[in-house]
């Protein structure tokens, strides 16, 4: 997980989150399952926001 412009990015799938907890959950999920969890990615934001 890396922090960029106050956003937290999942290095596995590239989704951006405002909250560290979601980025961490996403990273853990992505590494473990090699897929995305819709309940987690629902909290992701678009880079343009
Ligand atoms: Zn992810």
mmCIF file of the protein (N, C-alpha, C, O) and its ligand, coordinates in Angstrom:
data_MODEL
# 
_entry.id   MODEL 
# 
loop_
_entity.id 
_entity.type 
_entity.pdbx_number_of_molecules 
1 polymer     1 
2 non-polymer 1 
# 
_entity_poly.entity_id                      1 
_entity_poly.type                           'polypeptide(L)' 
_entity_poly.nstd_linkage                   no 
_entity_poly.nstd_monomer                   no 
_entity_poly.pdbx_seq_one_letter_code       
;(UNK)(UNK)(UNK)(UNK)(UNK)(UNK)(UNK)(UNK)(UNK)(UNK)(UNK)(UNK)(UNK)(UNK)(UNK)(UNK)
(UNK)(UNK)(UNK)(UNK)(UNK)(UNK)(UNK)(UNK)(UNK)(UNK)(UNK)(UNK)(UNK)(UNK)(UNK)(UNK)
(UNK)(UNK)(UNK)(UNK)(UNK)(UNK)(UNK)(UNK)(UNK)(UNK)(UNK)(UNK)(UNK)(UNK)(UNK)(UNK)
(UNK)
;
_entity_poly.pdbx_seq_one_letter_code_can   XXXXXXXXXXXXXXXXXXXXXXXXXXXXXXXXXXXXXXXXXXXXXXXXX 
_entity_poly.pdbx_strand_id                 A 
# 
loop_
_entity_poly_seq.entity_id 
_entity_poly_seq.num 
_entity_poly_seq.mon_id 
_entity_poly_seq.hetero 
1 1  UNK n 
1 2  UNK n 
1 3  UNK n 
1 4  UNK n 
1 5  UNK n 
1 6  UNK n 
1 7  UNK n 
1 8  UNK n 
1 9  UNK n 
1 10 UNK n 
1 11 UNK n 
1 12 UNK n 
1 13 UNK n 
1 14 UNK n 
1 15 UNK n 
1 16 UNK n 
1 17 UNK n 
1 18 UNK n 
1 19 UNK n 
1 20 UNK n 
1 21 UNK n 
1 22 UNK n 
1 23 UNK n 
1 24 UNK n 
1 25 UNK n 
1 26 UNK n 
1 27 UNK n 
1 28 UNK n 
1 29 UNK n 
1 30 UNK n 
1 31 UNK n 
1 32 UNK n 
1 33 UNK n 
1 34 UNK n 
1 35 UNK n 
1 36 UNK n 
1 37 UNK n 
1 38 UNK n 
1 39 UNK n 
1 40 UNK n 
1 41 UNK n 
1 42 UNK n 
1 43 UNK n 
1 44 UNK n 
1 45 UNK n 
1 46 UNK n 
1 47 UNK n 
1 48 UNK n 
1 49 UNK n 
# 
loop_
_struct_asym.id 
_struct_asym.entity_id 
A 1 
B 2 
# 
loop_
_chem_comp.id 
_chem_comp.type 
_chem_comp.mon_nstd_flag 
UNK 'L-peptide linking' . 
ZN  non-polymer         . 
# 
_pdbx_entity_nonpoly.entity_id   2 
_pdbx_entity_nonpoly.name        ? 
_pdbx_entity_nonpoly.comp_id     ZN 
# 
_pdbx_nonpoly_scheme.asym_id         B 
_pdbx_nonpoly_scheme.entity_id       2 
_pdbx_nonpoly_scheme.mon_id          ZN 
_pdbx_nonpoly_scheme.ndb_seq_num     1 
_pdbx_nonpoly_scheme.pdb_seq_num     101 
_pdbx_nonpoly_scheme.auth_seq_num    101 
_pdbx_nonpoly_scheme.pdb_mon_id      ZN 
_pdbx_nonpoly_scheme.auth_mon_id     ZN 
_pdbx_nonpoly_scheme.pdb_strand_id   A 
_pdbx_nonpoly_scheme.pdb_ins_code    . 
# 
loop_
_atom_site.group_PDB 
_atom_site.id 
_atom_site.type_symbol 
_atom_site.label_atom_id 
_atom_site.label_alt_id 
_atom_site.label_comp_id 
_atom_site.label_asym_id 
_atom_site.label_entity_id 
_atom_site.label_seq_id 
_atom_site.pdbx_PDB_ins_code 
_atom_site.Cartn_x 
_atom_site.Cartn_y 
_atom_site.Cartn_z 
_atom_site.occupancy 
_atom_site.B_iso_or_equiv 
_atom_site.pdbx_formal_charge 
_atom_site.auth_seq_id 
_atom_site.auth_comp_id 
_atom_site.auth_asym_id 
_atom_site.auth_atom_id 
_atom_site.pdbx_PDB_model_num 
ATOM   1   N  N  . UNK A 1 1  ? 0.846   -1.199  0.000   1.00 0.00 ? 1   UNK A N  1 
ATOM   2   C  CA . UNK A 1 1  ? 0.000   0.000   0.000   1.00 0.00 ? 1   UNK A CA 1 
ATOM   3   C  C  . UNK A 1 1  ? 0.884   1.254   0.000   1.00 0.00 ? 1   UNK A C  1 
ATOM   4   O  O  . UNK A 1 1  ? 1.839   1.361   0.770   1.00 0.00 ? 1   UNK A O  1 
ATOM   5   N  N  . UNK A 1 2  ? 0.547   2.173   -0.863  1.00 0.00 ? 2   UNK A N  1 
ATOM   6   C  CA . UNK A 1 2  ? 1.317   3.406   -0.934  1.00 0.00 ? 2   UNK A CA 1 
ATOM   7   C  C  . UNK A 1 2  ? 0.384   4.605   -0.810  1.00 0.00 ? 2   UNK A C  1 
ATOM   8   O  O  . UNK A 1 2  ? -0.795  4.538   -1.158  1.00 0.00 ? 2   UNK A O  1 
ATOM   9   N  N  . UNK A 1 3  ? 0.942   5.704   -0.304  1.00 0.00 ? 3   UNK A N  1 
ATOM   10  C  CA . UNK A 1 3  ? 0.121   6.897   -0.115  1.00 0.00 ? 3   UNK A CA 1 
ATOM   11  C  C  . UNK A 1 3  ? 0.494   7.943   -1.160  1.00 0.00 ? 3   UNK A C  1 
ATOM   12  O  O  . UNK A 1 3  ? 1.664   8.295   -1.317  1.00 0.00 ? 3   UNK A O  1 
ATOM   13  N  N  . UNK A 1 4  ? -0.509  8.429   -1.863  1.00 0.00 ? 4   UNK A N  1 
ATOM   14  C  CA . UNK A 1 4  ? -0.264  9.414   -2.907  1.00 0.00 ? 4   UNK A CA 1 
ATOM   15  C  C  . UNK A 1 4  ? -1.306  10.525  -2.829  1.00 0.00 ? 4   UNK A C  1 
ATOM   16  O  O  . UNK A 1 4  ? -2.503  10.262  -2.939  1.00 0.00 ? 4   UNK A O  1 
ATOM   17  N  N  . UNK A 1 5  ? -0.867  11.737  -2.643  1.00 0.00 ? 5   UNK A N  1 
ATOM   18  C  CA . UNK A 1 5  ? -1.787  12.871  -2.584  1.00 0.00 ? 5   UNK A CA 1 
ATOM   19  C  C  . UNK A 1 5  ? -2.950  12.636  -1.620  1.00 0.00 ? 5   UNK A C  1 
ATOM   20  O  O  . UNK A 1 5  ? -4.112  12.870  -1.950  1.00 0.00 ? 5   UNK A O  1 
ATOM   21  N  N  . UNK A 1 6  ? -2.612  12.177  -0.449  1.00 0.00 ? 6   UNK A N  1 
ATOM   22  C  CA . UNK A 1 6  ? -3.615  11.931  0.590   1.00 0.00 ? 6   UNK A CA 1 
ATOM   23  C  C  . UNK A 1 6  ? -4.548  10.778  0.275   1.00 0.00 ? 6   UNK A C  1 
ATOM   24  O  O  . UNK A 1 6  ? -5.548  10.562  0.961   1.00 0.00 ? 6   UNK A O  1 
ATOM   25  N  N  . UNK A 1 7  ? -4.207  10.038  -0.777  1.00 0.00 ? 7   UNK A N  1 
ATOM   26  C  CA . UNK A 1 7  ? -5.026  8.889   -1.108  1.00 0.00 ? 7   UNK A CA 1 
ATOM   27  C  C  . UNK A 1 7  ? -4.199  7.628   -0.897  1.00 0.00 ? 7   UNK A C  1 
ATOM   28  O  O  . UNK A 1 7  ? -2.972  7.655   -0.985  1.00 0.00 ? 7   UNK A O  1 
ATOM   29  N  N  . UNK A 1 8  ? -4.868  6.551   -0.624  1.00 0.00 ? 8   UNK A N  1 
ATOM   30  C  CA . UNK A 1 8  ? -4.190  5.282   -0.397  1.00 0.00 ? 8   UNK A CA 1 
ATOM   31  C  C  . UNK A 1 8  ? -4.465  4.366   -1.578  1.00 0.00 ? 8   UNK A C  1 
ATOM   32  O  O  . UNK A 1 8  ? -5.615  4.166   -1.970  1.00 0.00 ? 8   UNK A O  1 
ATOM   33  N  N  . UNK A 1 9  ? -3.406  3.816   -2.134  1.00 0.00 ? 9   UNK A N  1 
ATOM   34  C  CA . UNK A 1 9  ? -3.542  3.012   -3.329  1.00 0.00 ? 9   UNK A CA 1 
ATOM   35  C  C  . UNK A 1 9  ? -3.223  1.547   -3.078  1.00 0.00 ? 9   UNK A C  1 
ATOM   36  O  O  . UNK A 1 9  ? -2.221  1.203   -2.451  1.00 0.00 ? 9   UNK A O  1 
ATOM   37  N  N  . UNK A 1 10 ? -4.093  0.707   -3.580  1.00 0.00 ? 10  UNK A N  1 
ATOM   38  C  CA . UNK A 1 10 ? -3.818  -0.725  -3.511  1.00 0.00 ? 10  UNK A CA 1 
ATOM   39  C  C  . UNK A 1 10 ? -2.842  -1.055  -4.628  1.00 0.00 ? 10  UNK A C  1 
ATOM   40  O  O  . UNK A 1 10 ? -3.178  -0.872  -5.799  1.00 0.00 ? 10  UNK A O  1 
ATOM   41  N  N  . UNK A 1 11 ? -1.648  -1.535  -4.309  1.00 0.00 ? 11  UNK A N  1 
ATOM   42  C  CA . UNK A 1 11 ? -0.631  -1.826  -5.324  1.00 0.00 ? 11  UNK A CA 1 
ATOM   43  C  C  . UNK A 1 11 ? -0.981  -3.024  -6.192  1.00 0.00 ? 11  UNK A C  1 
ATOM   44  O  O  . UNK A 1 11 ? -0.398  -3.216  -7.260  1.00 0.00 ? 11  UNK A O  1 
ATOM   45  N  N  . UNK A 1 12 ? -1.917  -3.815  -5.740  1.00 0.00 ? 12  UNK A N  1 
ATOM   46  C  CA . UNK A 1 12 ? -2.295  -5.016  -6.480  1.00 0.00 ? 12  UNK A CA 1 
ATOM   47  C  C  . UNK A 1 12 ? -3.241  -4.689  -7.636  1.00 0.00 ? 12  UNK A C  1 
ATOM   48  O  O  . UNK A 1 12 ? -3.047  -5.165  -8.755  1.00 0.00 ? 12  UNK A O  1 
ATOM   49  N  N  . UNK A 1 13 ? -4.249  -3.888  -7.366  1.00 0.00 ? 13  UNK A N  1 
ATOM   50  C  CA . UNK A 1 13 ? -5.246  -3.604  -8.396  1.00 0.00 ? 13  UNK A CA 1 
ATOM   51  C  C  . UNK A 1 13 ? -5.275  -2.143  -8.818  1.00 0.00 ? 13  UNK A C  1 
ATOM   52  O  O  . UNK A 1 13 ? -5.868  -1.803  -9.842  1.00 0.00 ? 13  UNK A O  1 
ATOM   53  N  N  . UNK A 1 14 ? -4.642  -1.283  -8.039  1.00 0.00 ? 14  UNK A N  1 
ATOM   54  C  CA . UNK A 1 14 ? -4.548  0.114   -8.426  1.00 0.00 ? 14  UNK A CA 1 
ATOM   55  C  C  . UNK A 1 14 ? -5.699  1.005   -7.995  1.00 0.00 ? 14  UNK A C  1 
ATOM   56  O  O  . UNK A 1 14 ? -5.708  2.196   -8.304  1.00 0.00 ? 14  UNK A O  1 
ATOM   57  N  N  . UNK A 1 15 ? -6.666  0.445   -7.288  1.00 0.00 ? 15  UNK A N  1 
ATOM   58  C  CA . UNK A 1 15 ? -7.759  1.272   -6.803  1.00 0.00 ? 15  UNK A CA 1 
ATOM   59  C  C  . UNK A 1 15 ? -7.265  2.252   -5.740  1.00 0.00 ? 15  UNK A C  1 
ATOM   60  O  O  . UNK A 1 15 ? -6.352  1.954   -4.969  1.00 0.00 ? 15  UNK A O  1 
ATOM   61  N  N  . UNK A 1 16 ? -7.886  3.412   -5.720  1.00 0.00 ? 16  UNK A N  1 
ATOM   62  C  CA . UNK A 1 16 ? -7.519  4.449   -4.759  1.00 0.00 ? 16  UNK A CA 1 
ATOM   63  C  C  . UNK A 1 16 ? -8.603  4.594   -3.696  1.00 0.00 ? 16  UNK A C  1 
ATOM   64  O  O  . UNK A 1 16 ? -9.798  4.502   -3.977  1.00 0.00 ? 16  UNK A O  1 
ATOM   65  N  N  . UNK A 1 17 ? -8.152  4.822   -2.481  1.00 0.00 ? 17  UNK A N  1 
ATOM   66  C  CA . UNK A 1 17 ? -9.076  4.981   -1.350  1.00 0.00 ? 17  UNK A CA 1 
ATOM   67  C  C  . UNK A 1 17 ? -8.700  6.195   -0.518  1.00 0.00 ? 17  UNK A C  1 
ATOM   68  O  O  . UNK A 1 17 ? -7.531  6.566   -0.408  1.00 0.00 ? 17  UNK A O  1 
ATOM   69  N  N  . UNK A 1 18 ? -9.719  6.794   0.059   1.00 0.00 ? 18  UNK A N  1 
ATOM   70  C  CA . UNK A 1 18 ? -9.443  7.918   0.944   1.00 0.00 ? 18  UNK A CA 1 
ATOM   71  C  C  . UNK A 1 18 ? -9.061  7.431   2.334   1.00 0.00 ? 18  UNK A C  1 
ATOM   72  O  O  . UNK A 1 18 ? -8.369  8.123   3.081   1.00 0.00 ? 18  UNK A O  1 
ATOM   73  N  N  . UNK A 1 19 ? -9.511  6.254   2.662   1.00 0.00 ? 19  UNK A N  1 
ATOM   74  C  CA . UNK A 1 19 ? -9.254  5.726   3.997   1.00 0.00 ? 19  UNK A CA 1 
ATOM   75  C  C  . UNK A 1 19 ? -8.282  4.563   3.939   1.00 0.00 ? 19  UNK A C  1 
ATOM   76  O  O  . UNK A 1 19 ? -8.446  3.627   3.156   1.00 0.00 ? 19  UNK A O  1 
ATOM   77  N  N  . UNK A 1 20 ? -7.268  4.642   4.784   1.00 0.00 ? 20  UNK A N  1 
ATOM   78  C  CA . UNK A 1 20 ? -6.227  3.621   4.810   1.00 0.00 ? 20  UNK A CA 1 
ATOM   79  C  C  . UNK A 1 20 ? -6.790  2.227   5.061   1.00 0.00 ? 20  UNK A C  1 
ATOM   80  O  O  . UNK A 1 20 ? -6.319  1.238   4.500   1.00 0.00 ? 20  UNK A O  1 
ATOM   81  N  N  . UNK A 1 21 ? -7.796  2.171   5.906   1.00 0.00 ? 21  UNK A N  1 
ATOM   82  C  CA . UNK A 1 21 ? -8.335  0.854   6.247   1.00 0.00 ? 21  UNK A CA 1 
ATOM   83  C  C  . UNK A 1 21 ? -8.871  0.120   5.014   1.00 0.00 ? 21  UNK A C  1 
ATOM   84  O  O  . UNK A 1 21 ? -8.740  -1.099  4.913   1.00 0.00 ? 21  UNK A O  1 
ATOM   85  N  N  . UNK A 1 22 ? -9.466  0.851   4.089   1.00 0.00 ? 22  UNK A N  1 
ATOM   86  C  CA . UNK A 1 22 ? -10.008 0.201   2.891   1.00 0.00 ? 22  UNK A CA 1 
ATOM   87  C  C  . UNK A 1 22 ? -8.896  -0.203  1.937   1.00 0.00 ? 22  UNK A C  1 
ATOM   88  O  O  . UNK A 1 22 ? -8.960  -1.267  1.322   1.00 0.00 ? 22  UNK A O  1 
ATOM   89  N  N  . UNK A 1 23 ? -7.893  0.628   1.812   1.00 0.00 ? 23  UNK A N  1 
ATOM   90  C  CA . UNK A 1 23 ? -6.773  0.287   0.945   1.00 0.00 ? 23  UNK A CA 1 
ATOM   91  C  C  . UNK A 1 23 ? -6.073  -0.968  1.461   1.00 0.00 ? 23  UNK A C  1 
ATOM   92  O  O  . UNK A 1 23 ? -5.649  -1.825  0.686   1.00 0.00 ? 23  UNK A O  1 
ATOM   93  N  N  . UNK A 1 24 ? -5.963  -1.056  2.774   1.00 0.00 ? 24  UNK A N  1 
ATOM   94  C  CA . UNK A 1 24 ? -5.327  -2.226  3.376   1.00 0.00 ? 24  UNK A CA 1 
ATOM   95  C  C  . UNK A 1 24 ? -6.173  -3.476  3.166   1.00 0.00 ? 24  UNK A C  1 
ATOM   96  O  O  . UNK A 1 24 ? -5.654  -4.547  2.852   1.00 0.00 ? 24  UNK A O  1 
ATOM   97  N  N  . UNK A 1 25 ? -7.463  -3.325  3.343   1.00 0.00 ? 25  UNK A N  1 
ATOM   98  C  CA . UNK A 1 25 ? -8.358  -4.475  3.131   1.00 0.00 ? 25  UNK A CA 1 
ATOM   99  C  C  . UNK A 1 25 ? -8.297  -4.937  1.693   1.00 0.00 ? 25  UNK A C  1 
ATOM   100 O  O  . UNK A 1 25 ? -8.272  -6.133  1.405   1.00 0.00 ? 25  UNK A O  1 
ATOM   101 N  N  . UNK A 1 26 ? -8.271  -3.950  0.780   1.00 0.00 ? 26  UNK A N  1 
ATOM   102 C  CA . UNK A 1 26 ? -8.203  -4.276  -0.643  1.00 0.00 ? 26  UNK A CA 1 
ATOM   103 C  C  . UNK A 1 26 ? -6.910  -5.007  -0.954  1.00 0.00 ? 26  UNK A C  1 
ATOM   104 O  O  . UNK A 1 26 ? -6.927  -6.034  -1.632  1.00 0.00 ? 26  UNK A O  1 
ATOM   105 N  N  . UNK A 1 27 ? -5.790  -4.489  -0.466  1.00 0.00 ? 27  UNK A N  1 
ATOM   106 C  CA . UNK A 1 27 ? -4.496  -5.113  -0.730  1.00 0.00 ? 27  UNK A CA 1 
ATOM   107 C  C  . UNK A 1 27 ? -4.462  -6.545  -0.193  1.00 0.00 ? 27  UNK A C  1 
ATOM   108 O  O  . UNK A 1 27 ? -4.007  -7.466  -0.871  1.00 0.00 ? 27  UNK A O  1 
ATOM   109 N  N  . UNK A 1 28 ? -4.949  -6.711  1.026   1.00 0.00 ? 28  UNK A N  1 
ATOM   110 C  CA . UNK A 1 28 ? -4.956  -8.043  1.620   1.00 0.00 ? 28  UNK A CA 1 
ATOM   111 C  C  . UNK A 1 28 ? -5.790  -8.999  0.779   1.00 0.00 ? 28  UNK A C  1 
ATOM   112 O  O  . UNK A 1 28 ? -5.391  -10.134 0.517   1.00 0.00 ? 28  UNK A O  1 
ATOM   113 N  N  . UNK A 1 29 ? -6.976  -8.506  0.356   1.00 0.00 ? 29  UNK A N  1 
ATOM   114 C  CA . UNK A 1 29 ? -7.883  -9.333  -0.438  1.00 0.00 ? 29  UNK A CA 1 
ATOM   115 C  C  . UNK A 1 29 ? -7.253  -9.665  -1.779  1.00 0.00 ? 29  UNK A C  1 
ATOM   116 O  O  . UNK A 1 29 ? -7.268  -10.820 -2.205  1.00 0.00 ? 29  UNK A O  1 
ATOM   117 N  N  . UNK A 1 30 ? -6.701  -8.666  -2.446  1.00 0.00 ? 30  UNK A N  1 
ATOM   118 C  CA . UNK A 1 30 ? -6.128  -8.867  -3.779  1.00 0.00 ? 30  UNK A CA 1 
ATOM   119 C  C  . UNK A 1 30 ? -4.976  -9.875  -3.746  1.00 0.00 ? 30  UNK A C  1 
ATOM   120 O  O  . UNK A 1 30 ? -4.870  -10.734 -4.620  1.00 0.00 ? 30  UNK A O  1 
ATOM   121 N  N  . UNK A 1 31 ? -4.126  -9.763  -2.742  1.00 0.00 ? 31  UNK A N  1 
ATOM   122 C  CA . UNK A 1 31 ? -2.991  -10.674 -2.629  1.00 0.00 ? 31  UNK A CA 1 
ATOM   123 C  C  . UNK A 1 31 ? -3.448  -12.104 -2.356  1.00 0.00 ? 31  UNK A C  1 
ATOM   124 O  O  . UNK A 1 31 ? -2.865  -13.070 -2.848  1.00 0.00 ? 31  UNK A O  1 
ATOM   125 N  N  . UNK A 1 32 ? -4.507  -12.210 -1.559  1.00 0.00 ? 32  UNK A N  1 
ATOM   126 C  CA . UNK A 1 32 ? -4.966  -13.523 -1.143  1.00 0.00 ? 32  UNK A CA 1 
ATOM   127 C  C  . UNK A 1 32 ? -5.780  -14.231 -2.218  1.00 0.00 ? 32  UNK A C  1 
ATOM   128 O  O  . UNK A 1 32 ? -5.616  -15.425 -2.469  1.00 0.00 ? 32  UNK A O  1 
ATOM   129 N  N  . UNK A 1 33 ? -6.675  -13.443 -2.855  1.00 0.00 ? 33  UNK A N  1 
ATOM   130 C  CA . UNK A 1 33 ? -7.612  -14.059 -3.791  1.00 0.00 ? 33  UNK A CA 1 
ATOM   131 C  C  . UNK A 1 33 ? -7.354  -13.745 -5.263  1.00 0.00 ? 33  UNK A C  1 
ATOM   132 O  O  . UNK A 1 33 ? -7.961  -14.347 -6.149  1.00 0.00 ? 33  UNK A O  1 
ATOM   133 N  N  . UNK A 1 34 ? -6.446  -12.795 -5.517  1.00 0.00 ? 34  UNK A N  1 
ATOM   134 C  CA . UNK A 1 34 ? -6.161  -12.418 -6.901  1.00 0.00 ? 34  UNK A CA 1 
ATOM   135 C  C  . UNK A 1 34 ? -7.417  -11.977 -7.637  1.00 0.00 ? 34  UNK A C  1 
ATOM   136 O  O  . UNK A 1 34 ? -7.578  -12.230 -8.830  1.00 0.00 ? 34  UNK A O  1 
ATOM   137 N  N  . UNK A 1 35 ? -8.282  -11.328 -6.922  1.00 0.00 ? 35  UNK A N  1 
ATOM   138 C  CA . UNK A 1 35 ? -9.492  -10.794 -7.532  1.00 0.00 ? 35  UNK A CA 1 
ATOM   139 C  C  . UNK A 1 35 ? -9.975  -9.639  -6.664  1.00 0.00 ? 35  UNK A C  1 
ATOM   140 O  O  . UNK A 1 35 ? -9.428  -9.376  -5.593  1.00 0.00 ? 35  UNK A O  1 
ATOM   141 N  N  . UNK A 1 36 ? -11.012 -8.955  -7.147  1.00 0.00 ? 36  UNK A N  1 
ATOM   142 C  CA . UNK A 1 36 ? -11.505 -7.817  -6.391  1.00 0.00 ? 36  UNK A CA 1 
ATOM   143 C  C  . UNK A 1 36 ? -12.779 -8.167  -5.639  1.00 0.00 ? 36  UNK A C  1 
ATOM   144 O  O  . UNK A 1 36 ? -13.617 -8.935  -6.111  1.00 0.00 ? 36  UNK A O  1 
ATOM   145 N  N  . UNK A 1 37 ? -12.896 -7.584  -4.467  1.00 0.00 ? 37  UNK A N  1 
ATOM   146 C  CA . UNK A 1 37 ? -14.098 -7.754  -3.657  1.00 0.00 ? 37  UNK A CA 1 
ATOM   147 C  C  . UNK A 1 37 ? -14.962 -6.519  -3.878  1.00 0.00 ? 37  UNK A C  1 
ATOM   148 O  O  . UNK A 1 37 ? -14.560 -5.404  -3.544  1.00 0.00 ? 37  UNK A O  1 
ATOM   149 N  N  . UNK A 1 38 ? -16.138 -6.719  -4.436  1.00 0.00 ? 38  UNK A N  1 
ATOM   150 C  CA . UNK A 1 38 ? -17.005 -5.581  -4.755  1.00 0.00 ? 38  UNK A CA 1 
ATOM   151 C  C  . UNK A 1 38 ? -17.379 -4.773  -3.525  1.00 0.00 ? 38  UNK A C  1 
ATOM   152 O  O  . UNK A 1 38 ? -17.579 -3.561  -3.616  1.00 0.00 ? 38  UNK A O  1 
ATOM   153 N  N  . UNK A 1 39 ? -17.472 -5.415  -2.402  1.00 0.00 ? 39  UNK A N  1 
ATOM   154 C  CA . UNK A 1 39 ? -17.821 -4.689  -1.179  1.00 0.00 ? 39  UNK A CA 1 
ATOM   155 C  C  . UNK A 1 39 ? -16.688 -3.755  -0.757  1.00 0.00 ? 39  UNK A C  1 
ATOM   156 O  O  . UNK A 1 39 ? -16.922 -2.738  -0.104  1.00 0.00 ? 39  UNK A O  1 
ATOM   157 N  N  . UNK A 1 40 ? -15.462 -4.108  -1.135  1.00 0.00 ? 40  UNK A N  1 
ATOM   158 C  CA . UNK A 1 40 ? -14.315 -3.256  -0.818  1.00 0.00 ? 40  UNK A CA 1 
ATOM   159 C  C  . UNK A 1 40 ? -14.132 -2.193  -1.893  1.00 0.00 ? 40  UNK A C  1 
ATOM   160 O  O  . UNK A 1 40 ? -13.964 -1.013  -1.586  1.00 0.00 ? 40  UNK A O  1 
ATOM   161 N  N  . UNK A 1 41 ? -14.164 -2.615  -3.157  1.00 0.00 ? 41  UNK A N  1 
ATOM   162 C  CA . UNK A 1 41 ? -13.924 -1.653  -4.233  1.00 0.00 ? 41  UNK A CA 1 
ATOM   163 C  C  . UNK A 1 41 ? -15.044 -0.622  -4.346  1.00 0.00 ? 41  UNK A C  1 
ATOM   164 O  O  . UNK A 1 41 ? -14.882 0.409   -4.999  1.00 0.00 ? 41  UNK A O  1 
ATOM   165 N  N  . UNK A 1 42 ? -16.170 -0.901  -3.716  1.00 0.00 ? 42  UNK A N  1 
ATOM   166 C  CA . UNK A 1 42 ? -17.249 0.083   -3.692  1.00 0.00 ? 42  UNK A CA 1 
ATOM   167 C  C  . UNK A 1 42 ? -16.818 1.350   -2.960  1.00 0.00 ? 42  UNK A C  1 
ATOM   168 O  O  . UNK A 1 42 ? -17.400 2.418   -3.149  1.00 0.00 ? 42  UNK A O  1 
ATOM   169 N  N  . UNK A 1 43 ? -15.795 1.219   -2.126  1.00 0.00 ? 43  UNK A N  1 
ATOM   170 C  CA . UNK A 1 43 ? -15.267 2.357   -1.374  1.00 0.00 ? 43  UNK A CA 1 
ATOM   171 C  C  . UNK A 1 43 ? -14.145 3.072   -2.109  1.00 0.00 ? 43  UNK A C  1 
ATOM   172 O  O  . UNK A 1 43 ? -13.652 4.103   -1.650  1.00 0.00 ? 43  UNK A O  1 
ATOM   173 N  N  . UNK A 1 44 ? -13.744 2.528   -3.247  1.00 0.00 ? 44  UNK A N  1 
ATOM   174 C  CA . UNK A 1 44 ? -12.677 3.149   -4.024  1.00 0.00 ? 44  UNK A CA 1 
ATOM   175 C  C  . UNK A 1 44 ? -13.188 4.422   -4.682  1.00 0.00 ? 44  UNK A C  1 
ATOM   176 O  O  . UNK A 1 44 ? -14.389 4.593   -4.891  1.00 0.00 ? 44  UNK A O  1 
ATOM   177 N  N  . UNK A 1 45 ? -12.259 5.305   -5.001  1.00 0.00 ? 45  UNK A N  1 
ATOM   178 C  CA . UNK A 1 45 ? -12.634 6.550   -5.669  1.00 0.00 ? 45  UNK A CA 1 
ATOM   179 C  C  . UNK A 1 45 ? -11.952 6.641   -7.021  1.00 0.00 ? 45  UNK A C  1 
ATOM   180 O  O  . UNK A 1 45 ? -10.994 5.918   -7.295  1.00 0.00 ? 45  UNK A O  1 
ATOM   181 N  N  . UNK A 1 46 ? -12.447 7.528   -7.856  1.00 0.00 ? 46  UNK A N  1 
ATOM   182 C  CA . UNK A 1 46 ? -11.837 7.723   -9.161  1.00 0.00 ? 46  UNK A CA 1 
ATOM   183 C  C  . UNK A 1 46 ? -10.684 8.717   -9.029  1.00 0.00 ? 46  UNK A C  1 
ATOM   184 O  O  . UNK A 1 46 ? -10.744 9.645   -8.223  1.00 0.00 ? 46  UNK A O  1 
ATOM   185 N  N  . UNK A 1 47 ? -9.646  8.517   -9.818  1.00 0.00 ? 47  UNK A N  1 
ATOM   186 C  CA . UNK A 1 47 ? -8.470  9.370   -9.734  1.00 0.00 ? 47  UNK A CA 1 
ATOM   187 C  C  . UNK A 1 47 ? -8.782  10.837  -9.993  1.00 0.00 ? 47  UNK A C  1 
ATOM   188 O  O  . UNK A 1 47 ? -8.088  11.725  -9.497  1.00 0.00 ? 47  UNK A O  1 
ATOM   189 N  N  . UNK A 1 48 ? -9.818  11.083  -10.765 1.00 0.00 ? 48  UNK A N  1 
ATOM   190 C  CA . UNK A 1 48 ? -10.156 12.460  -11.126 1.00 0.00 ? 48  UNK A CA 1 
ATOM   191 C  C  . UNK A 1 48 ? -10.871 13.214  -9.994  1.00 0.00 ? 48  UNK A C  1 
ATOM   192 O  O  . UNK A 1 48 ? -10.985 14.439  -10.029 1.00 0.00 ? 48  UNK A O  1 
ATOM   193 N  N  . UNK A 1 49 ? -11.335 12.484  -9.017  1.00 0.00 ? 49  UNK A N  1 
ATOM   194 C  CA . UNK A 1 49 ? -12.071 13.143  -7.924  1.00 0.00 ? 49  UNK A CA 1 
ATOM   195 C  C  . UNK A 1 49 ? -11.141 13.895  -6.999  1.00 0.00 ? 49  UNK A C  1 
ATOM   196 O  O  . UNK A 1 49 ? -11.593 14.504  -6.030  1.00 0.00 ? 49  UNK A O  1 
HETATM 197 ZN ZN . ZN  B 2 .  ? -6.870  -4.122  -4.506  1.00 0.00 ? 101 ZN  A ZN 1 
# 
